[in-house]
Amino acid sequence: MANIQAKLQELSDEYTKLQKDLQGVVQSRQQLEAQKQENLGVQTVCYLSGAHVEFAKLKDDETIYKLIGPVLLKQDRMDAESTVNGRLEFIDKEISRLETGIKEIQAKAERKKGEIIQVQTAAQAAAGGQAPQA
């Protein structure tokens, strides 16, 4: 019986670790989603002479300003668009990678949960068979 309890504890610890891992990956994915939304906002709106203007409505000769701390610095339109698009592409790839990781961890957790149920069921069956008869 002690062997079964040890096995259950081991499986439970492994399941708890998988749950913590899953929580961390989900949190990372949420942070990336927030960054994605922020960059989509930057892609849609930029600073032009102190006003917010959509990238698509900018003329080629207009100056874009990038906010760095409390300072607005001039930036080339192509550089600005390229930077934002590059960030979005990177973020999308990372989100995809994390989603794959989430699915893998969820599958491992489900398998571990199944193992725990099997060991518990076997322990109950063994305990039921060893009960003293009156």
Buried (B, 14 or more C-beta within 10 A) or exposed (E): EEEBEEBBEEBEEBBEEBBEBBEEBBEBBEEBEEBBEEBBEBBEBBBBEEEEBEBEEBEEEEEBBBEEEEEBEEBEBEEBBEBBEEBBEBBEEBBEBBEEBBEEBBEBBEEBEEBBEEBEEEBEEEEEEEEEEE
